[in-house]
Amino acid sequence: MAKHSHSFVETFDGFLGYGLDRESNENTVHLYLQKFSDDRLMKTILKRMTDDDLNEVFEIISKMLKTYLTEPEYHQLFLKEEEYL
């Protein structure tokens, strides 16, 4: 069984647009991030990104993980460590 899931992008059929309200913003970011992390897209875009681009993406994601997840949540939700599942 796969540890990662990206079902939102496959099933969402509501309004997409940023700036209208919090729920629409969350749904749009959720969908964009799942589409952005698609393996084929990553294979294409990562080779074109500069070192500065890669660093910026890594720093933003790392900051968000540190800011919004507890240590157990980080291990369970991000690292998918078995002892936390």
Residue frames as qw, qx, qy, qz and C-alpha x, y, z in Angstrom:
[[0.000, 0.888, 0.460, 0.000, 0.00, 0.00, 0.00],
 [0.383, 0.555, -0.028, 0.738, 1.33, 3.44, -0.91],
 [0.387, -0.427, -0.468, 0.670, 2.26, 5.73, 1.96],
 [0.004, -0.269, 0.046, 0.962, 1.53, 8.92, 0.02],
 [0.293, 0.608, 0.738, 0.028, -1.80, 10.03, -1.35],
 [0.015, -0.207, 0.188, 0.960, -2.85, 12.72, -3.76],
 [0.141, 0.471, 0.862, 0.121, -6.56, 12.06, -4.10],
 [0.082, 0.695, 0.314, -0.642, -7.76, 15.66, -3.69],
 [0.081, 0.461, -0.455, -0.757, -6.54, 16.64, -7.14],
 [0.058, -0.064, -0.918, -0.388, -8.41, 13.68, -8.63],
 [0.106, -0.524, -0.843, 0.060, -11.73, 14.22, -6.86],
 [0.033, -0.508, -0.283, 0.813, -12.17, 17.95, -6.25],
 [0.224, 0.482, 0.648, 0.545, -14.89, 19.49, -8.41],
 [0.137, -0.839, -0.409, 0.331, -15.57, 22.76, -6.61],
 [0.233, 0.967, 0.009, 0.098, -14.56, 26.35, -7.24],
 [0.747, -0.138, 0.013, 0.650, -10.89, 27.10, -7.79],
 [0.211, 0.800, 0.070, 0.557, -9.62, 30.61, -7.39],
 [0.558, -0.219, -0.417, 0.683, -7.45, 32.50, -4.99],
 [0.092, 0.110, -0.104, 0.984, -8.50, 35.61, -3.10],
 [0.444, -0.454, -0.455, -0.625, -12.23, 35.06, -2.65],
 [0.691, -0.593, 0.130, -0.392, -12.35, 33.39, 0.78],
 [0.341, -0.575, 0.735, -0.113, -10.31, 31.15, 3.05],
 [0.803, 0.080, 0.578, -0.120, -11.93, 27.88, 1.91],
 [0.727, 0.685, 0.043, 0.003, -11.36, 28.63, -1.78],
 [0.098, 0.838, -0.530, 0.084, -7.78, 29.69, -1.02],
 [0.548, -0.387, 0.733, -0.114, -7.10, 26.43, 0.86],
 [0.837, 0.321, 0.437, -0.076, -8.66, 24.32, -1.90],
 [0.558, 0.816, -0.152, 0.011, -6.68, 26.13, -4.59],
 [0.076, -0.741, 0.661, -0.098, -3.36, 25.78, -2.76],
 [0.721, -0.148, 0.662, -0.140, -4.14, 22.11, -2.03],
 [0.815, 0.510, 0.275, -0.028, -4.84, 21.40, -5.69],
 [0.367, 0.870, -0.325, 0.045, -1.88, 23.43, -6.98],
 [0.300, -0.638, 0.703, -0.093, 0.56, 21.67, -4.64],
 [0.782, 0.029, 0.620, -0.057, -0.69, 18.23, -5.64],
 [0.721, 0.683, 0.114, 0.027, -0.50, 19.09, -9.33],
 [0.122, 0.888, -0.440, 0.059, 2.93, 20.69, -8.84],
 [0.454, -0.510, 0.727, -0.075, 4.31, 17.57, -7.15],
 [0.919, 0.331, 0.109, -0.183, 3.33, 15.29, -10.04],
 [0.749, -0.311, 0.434, 0.393, 6.32, 13.12, -10.92],
 [0.613, 0.483, 0.391, 0.488, 6.37, 14.03, -14.62],
 [0.048, 0.962, 0.075, 0.258, 6.16, 17.75, -13.87],
 [0.556, -0.771, 0.269, 0.154, 8.90, 17.51, -11.23],
 [0.787, -0.016, 0.413, 0.458, 11.17, 15.62, -13.62],
 [0.438, 0.687, 0.293, 0.500, 10.77, 18.46, -16.13],
 [0.101, -0.951, -0.045, -0.289, 10.84, 21.53, -13.90],
 [0.706, -0.652, 0.149, 0.233, 13.58, 20.52, -11.44],
 [0.741, 0.084, 0.290, 0.600, 16.17, 20.30, -14.22],
 [0.271, 0.695, 0.250, 0.617, 15.31, 23.85, -15.26],
 [0.421, -0.896, -0.134, -0.050, 15.37, 25.43, -11.82],
 [0.312, 0.700, -0.450, 0.459, 18.42, 27.35, -10.71],
 [0.504, -0.058, -0.703, 0.498, 20.26, 26.48, -7.52],
 [0.108, -0.064, 0.322, -0.939, 18.67, 29.57, -5.98],
 [0.647, -0.143, -0.300, -0.686, 15.20, 28.37, -7.03],
 [0.726, -0.114, -0.677, 0.042, 15.81, 24.95, -5.49],
 [0.309, 0.002, -0.588, 0.747, 17.08, 26.53, -2.29],
 [0.317, -0.131, 0.091, -0.935, 14.07, 28.84, -2.08],
 [0.748, -0.177, -0.435, -0.470, 11.56, 26.01, -2.48],
 [0.662, -0.075, -0.677, 0.313, 13.44, 23.86, 0.05],
 [0.143, 0.066, -0.462, 0.872, 13.61, 26.72, 2.58],
 [0.495, -0.185, -0.073, -0.846, 9.91, 27.57, 2.26],
 [0.800, -0.173, -0.516, -0.253, 8.83, 23.96, 2.72],
 [0.562, -0.015, -0.641, 0.522, 11.23, 23.42, 5.63],
 [0.074, -0.151, 0.312, -0.935, 10.00, 26.60, 7.34],
 [0.652, -0.207, -0.215, -0.697, 6.37, 25.53, 6.96],
 [0.775, -0.120, -0.619, 0.032, 7.09, 22.07, 8.37],
 [0.403, 0.011, -0.569, 0.717, 8.89, 23.54, 11.38],
 [0.202, -0.150, 0.148, -0.956, 6.23, 26.19, 11.96],
 [0.659, -0.098, -0.121, -0.736, 3.03, 24.20, 11.57],
 [0.864, -0.077, -0.484, -0.112, 3.86, 20.63, 12.63],
 [0.631, -0.662, 0.378, -0.142, 4.81, 19.22, 15.99],
 [0.054, -0.535, 0.834, 0.126, 7.76, 16.84, 16.08],
 [0.492, 0.100, 0.859, -0.107, 5.50, 13.74, 16.17],
 [0.595, 0.680, 0.278, -0.326, 3.36, 15.15, 13.32],
 [0.232, 0.760, -0.521, -0.312, 6.50, 15.76, 11.28],
 [0.182, -0.307, 0.932, 0.071, 7.58, 12.13, 11.70],
 [0.486, 0.325, 0.780, -0.223, 4.09, 10.75, 11.14],
 [0.502, 0.748, 0.317, -0.296, 2.70, 12.98, 8.40],
 [0.320, 0.844, -0.353, -0.248, 5.78, 14.06, 6.46],
 [0.016, -0.532, 0.843, 0.076, 8.36, 11.32, 6.97],
 [0.858, 0.009, -0.282, -0.430, 5.71, 8.56, 7.16],
 [0.111, 0.396, -0.864, 0.289, 7.73, 6.74, 9.81],
 [0.581, -0.215, -0.752, -0.226, 6.05, 3.47, 10.73],
 [0.363, -0.236, -0.715, 0.549, 6.40, 3.88, 14.49],
 [0.118, 0.205, 0.226, -0.945, 4.32, 7.06, 14.27],
 [0.406, -0.060, -0.558, -0.721, 1.60, 5.66, 11.98]]
